[in-house]
Amino acid sequence: MENEKANKALLGHKTDRKMINFKDGVEFVLRFFKEFSLSKMVWGEFLNQCYQIGLRSLPLITLTGFVTGLVFTQQSRPSLQEFGATSWLPSLVAIAMVRALAPLVTSIIAAGRVGSNIGAELGSMKVTEQIDAMEVSAVNPFNYLVINRVLASTITIPILSFYTAAVGLAGSFINIYINEQTNFNAYIINAFESINFLDLGSALVKAILFGFTIGMVGCYSGYRAEKGTLGVGKAANSGVVKSIFIIFLIEIFVVQVTNSLR
């Protein structure tokens, strides 16, 4: 009986803590929009974050996108060969890359690289009281640290997503050229004949939401880091795990809305 009461009390405590964290997260997002509407952009820091999030992610994004297109084409060929429909490979890969794979793969890679970096960076600044020192120095740390990072991730992730789609299609073309000797012009025509503005629009919306999520969750995790080096590690880990979880929720929601519009 005592163990049962203890378990119920522990469960209630965890539930209360999750509700408090959810409330804090909503307040953090609302504060972002309030500060963004009132504060001036720090363009130097914004461009620096675009470089850190965007350009420094290009090598990893390029490799991942190329391999994704190459492997997806290779794995799809046997199924289409059974029906004599290998000519549909360019369209299949283009639809898969633009609608789902490019934004999702890019965002997961960015969440692992960018989300953890933001969480660890802001977490270390929090535990070493650098953020408190900025407030004492009459500098708005939220404007300088959070807004610039969130805006940079919101802008660069969509760009990286379309870049991933292009690189993935390049990997797919190489695979198709080696096996079917299809020329580049025929490949491009077949690839994009099934892509419409709804596909491009939904991919753009998802990428923007993914980028905003990665930046916001990473900043929130770092900004709320607890004292000590353990808190920094938890902030970095939380920035990745929560970002990926929310990304999949957004993916499900946007896919449902997009399918209802087709």
N, C-alpha and C positions, 0 to 999 in steps of 0.2 A: 504493500500500500504506500509506504513512504517513497519507494523507488518510482512508483507511478506518479505520485504528486510531484516528485522532483523532475521527472521527465516532462510533465505538463507545464511546470514552471519554466523549465529551460526552453520548451517550445514556444511558450508565450513570450519569453524574453527575446528570442530570435525573431519572432514575428514583429514585435514592437520595434526592434532595431531595424528590420528591413523597411518598415513603414516610415521610420524616421529618416533612413537613408534615401528613400524615394522622395520624401518631402524636401529634403535638402537638395536632391538632384533637380527637382522642379524649380526650386527657388534659385539655384545656380543658373539654370537656363534662362529664367526670367530676368535675372540680374544681367546676364550677357546682353540681351536685347535692350535693356534699359541703358546700360553703360555704352553700348554701341551707338545708340541714338543720341547720346549726350557728349560723348568723348570725341576727340580728334584722332585721326589715324597717325600712328608713328610709322611713317613709310619706310624708314631704314630697317626697323625691326621686322616689319611685314615682309619686305623683300628678302630679308635674311631667312625668315621662316619658309618662304616659298622656295628658296634655294635648298634649305635643309630637307624639307619634305618632298619637294618635287625633283630637282636635278640630282640630288644624291641618291634618290631611289631608282633612277633610270637603269643602272646596270642590272639590278635584281629584277626589276619589272620587265626589262627586255628579255632576259633569260627565261623568266617564268612564262611570259606571254608566248614566246617562240616555241618553247617546249609544249605548252598547252595546245596550241594549234596543231603542231606536228603529231603529238600523241593522240589527240582527239580524232584527227583524220585517219591515222593508222588503225585505231580501234573501231572506227565506224565503217571502214571499207568492207570487212568480211560480211557484215549484215546486209549492206546494200548490194554486194556481189551476188547474194543468194537470189535477189529479185532482178538482177541485171540492171541496177539503177545507180551504178557508180558515177554517172554523169551528174547526179544530184549532190555529190559530195561538196562542191563549192558552196551551194546554197545552204546545205545543212550546217556546214562549219560557220558560215557567215551569220546565219540566224542564231546559232548557239553562242557565238562569241559576242555579238552585238547585244542580244537580248539579256544574256545572263552571265556568261563566263567572264568576259572582260571586266565589267564593274565588280563582280563578286571576287574574282581572283586578285584584282588590283587592291581592293579594299582589305581583304584578309592579309595580304602581304604588307600593306601600309599599317594595318592595325598592329601587326607583330613588330614592325620596325619603328614606325612613327609613334604609335600609341604608347609603347613601352618607354621610348625616349622621353616623350613629354611627361609621362607620369613620374619617371625617375628624376628628371631634371627639376620639375617643380616640387617634387617631394623632397629632394635634397635641399632646395632653397627654403622650403617650409621648415624642415627640422633644424636647419642651421640659422633660422630666424632672419634670413635675408629678405623675405617678404615683409616681415615686420619692420625691418630697417628701411625699406622703400617707403612704407607708409609714414614713418617718422620724418623722412627726407622730403615729404610733400609730393611724392611720386605716386600716381595711382597704379598699384601693382596689377590690379585686375585688367586695366586697360592695356598695360604694356605686356603682360605675360599671357593673358588668356585670349583677349580679343584678337590679337595678331596671329596667334597660333590657330585659333578656330577658323578665322577667315582664310588663312593660308591653306589649311587642309581642305576647306570647302571648295576653294578654287582649283587647287592643284590635282585633287583626286579625280574629278571629271576629265581633266586633260590627260592624266595618266591612263585613265580607263580607255579612252578612245585610242591612245597610243598603244595600249596593250592589245586592243582589237586589231589594229593595223599589223602589229608584229605577229600576232597569232595567225592572221590570214597569210602573212608571208611564210610562216612555217608550214601552213597547210598547203600553200602553192608548191613549195619545194617537194613535199611528199607526193602531191598529185602529179607534178611534172616528172618525177623519177619513175612513177608507176604507170601513168597514162600518157605522158608526153603532151599534156595540154599546154597550149601557149598562154602567155600572161593575159592577153586581151580577152580571150575566151573565158579564162578563169574569172576575171573581174566582172564580166557581163553576167556570167552564171551566178556569181556570188551575191551580187547586189540586186538581182531581179526580184528577189523575195523580201528585200528589206524595204520598209516604208517609214514614213515620218513618225508613226506611232512607236515603232521599234526604237528609233533614234531618240525620240522624246522620253520614252520610259527609261532608256539607258541613262540619259542625261539626268533625269530626276533622281534615279536611284544613286548615281554617282555623287550628286550634290548632297543627298541625305546621308550617304555613307561617309563622305568627307567631313560633314558637320558632326556626325556622331563620333568619329575617331578623334577629332580635335577636342570636342566638348568632354567626352568621357575621359580622355587622357588628362586634360586640364583639371577636371573635377577630382580625379583620383589623386593627382599630385597636390592640388590645393588643399585637400582634406587629409593629407598624410599625417599619420601619428608620429610621435617623437621617436627618434632612434633610427638606426640603419635598417632595422626590421620593417619600419614603416615605409621606408623608401622602396624596399623590395616588394612589399605588398601593393604600393601605389603603381609600380611598373606592371606587376602581374594583373592587377585589377583593371588597368587601362586597356590591356589586351583582351582579357576574357570578357569583360562587359561589352566592349566594342563589338567583338565578333558575335556575341549573343544578340545584341540589338540589330546588327547588320542583317542577320538571318530573319529576324522579325520584320524588318523593313522590306526585305526581299519578298517574303510571303505576302505582305500587304499590297505592295506595288504590283506584283504579278496578278493578284486577284482583281485589282482595279483595272489593270491593263486588259486582262482577258474579258472583262465585262464590257469594254469599249470596242472590242474587235467586231 
